[in-house]
């Protein structure tokens, strides 16, 4: 006797379970944890496709969950975009990379 419904995935017409793509696990990485090259690459990816991205750098960003594979190619992940935006806003407000207020005088 069946009780309730199975959870997860959708069924295809043939009855096989189709799995949905899962987001890459993200390591908690702060802007200050990234090298200047990694920071620049993320900023560049935030503006659009970056076909000339170094494969080793891409592998590192994928490992951190800051980049993601999409059908149209590699792109910045939600976590990567949030990190870039946060860093840009902090810089605009006069904070340093650790989020501490800088004395601009």
C-alpha positions as CSV (number, residue, x, y, z in Angstrom):
1,X,0.0,0.0,0.0
2,X,1.3,3.4,-0.9
3,X,1.3,6.2,1.6
4,X,1.7,9.7,0.3
5,X,3.8,10.8,-2.6
6,X,7.4,10.5,-3.2
7,X,9.3,13.8,-3.0
8,X,11.9,15.3,-5.2
9,X,12.4,15.4,-9.0
10,X,9.7,15.3,-11.6
11,X,8.5,12.3,-13.6
12,X,8.9,12.2,-17.3
13,X,6.3,10.6,-19.5
14,X,8.2,7.3,-19.4
15,X,7.9,7.2,-15.6
16,X,11.6,7.8,-15.0
17,X,12.6,10.5,-12.6
18,X,14.2,13.6,-14.0
19,X,16.5,15.4,-11.6
20,X,16.6,19.1,-11.5
21,X,20.0,20.8,-11.6
22,X,21.3,21.6,-8.1
23,X,23.2,24.7,-7.3
24,X,26.9,24.2,-6.6
25,X,27.6,24.1,-2.9
26,X,29.1,27.4,-1.8
27,X,32.0,27.9,0.4
28,X,31.7,31.0,2.6
29,X,34.2,33.2,0.8
30,X,34.5,36.9,1.5
31,X,35.7,39.6,-0.9
32,X,39.0,40.0,1.1
33,X,39.6,36.2,0.8
34,X,39.9,36.6,-3.0
35,X,43.1,37.6,-4.8
36,X,43.0,40.8,-6.8
37,X,42.9,38.7,-10.0
38,X,39.9,36.7,-8.7
39,X,38.1,40.0,-7.7
40,X,38.8,41.5,-11.1
41,X,37.5,38.3,-12.8
42,X,34.3,38.4,-10.8
43,X,33.7,42.0,-11.6
44,X,34.2,41.3,-15.3
45,X,31.9,38.3,-15.2
46,X,29.3,40.5,-13.5
47,X,29.2,42.6,-16.7
48,X,28.5,39.7,-19.0
49,X,30.2,36.8,-20.8
50,X,33.9,36.5,-20.2
51,X,35.2,33.9,-22.8
52,X,38.9,34.7,-22.1
53,X,38.8,33.6,-18.4
54,X,41.8,31.5,-17.4
55,X,40.7,27.9,-16.9
56,X,42.5,27.6,-13.6
57,X,40.9,30.7,-12.3
58,X,37.5,29.5,-13.6
59,X,38.0,26.2,-11.7
60,X,38.7,28.1,-8.5
61,X,35.6,30.3,-8.9
62,X,33.5,27.2,-9.6
63,X,34.9,25.5,-6.5
64,X,33.9,28.5,-4.4
65,X,30.4,28.6,-5.9
66,X,31.1,32.1,-7.3
67,X,30.7,30.9,-10.9
68,X,28.2,28.4,-12.4
69,X,27.8,26.4,-15.6
70,X,24.7,27.3,-17.7
71,X,23.5,26.0,-21.0
72,X,24.8,29.1,-22.7
73,X,28.2,28.8,-21.0
74,X,29.9,29.7,-17.7
75,X,28.6,32.7,-15.8
76,X,28.7,34.4,-12.4
77,X,26.6,32.6,-9.8
78,X,24.0,34.3,-7.6
79,X,26.5,34.2,-4.7
80,X,29.2,35.7,-6.9
81,X,27.0,38.5,-8.0
82,X,26.0,39.3,-4.4
83,X,29.6,39.3,-3.4
84,X,30.5,41.8,-6.2
85,X,27.6,44.0,-5.5
86,X,28.3,44.0,-1.8
87,X,32.0,44.9,-2.4
88,X,31.1,47.7,-4.8
89,X,28.6,49.2,-2.3
90,X,31.1,49.0,0.5
91,X,33.7,50.7,-1.6
92,X,31.2,53.4,-2.5
93,X,30.3,54.0,1.1
94,X,34.0,54.2,2.1
95,X,34.5,50.8,3.7
96,X,37.6,48.6,3.4
97,X,37.6,45.0,2.1
98,X,36.8,43.7,5.6
99,X,33.7,45.8,5.9
100,X,35.2,48.3,8.3
101,X,34.8,52.0,7.9
102,X,37.8,53.8,6.5
103,X,38.8,57.2,7.7
104,X,38.9,59.2,4.4
105,X,40.4,62.4,6.0
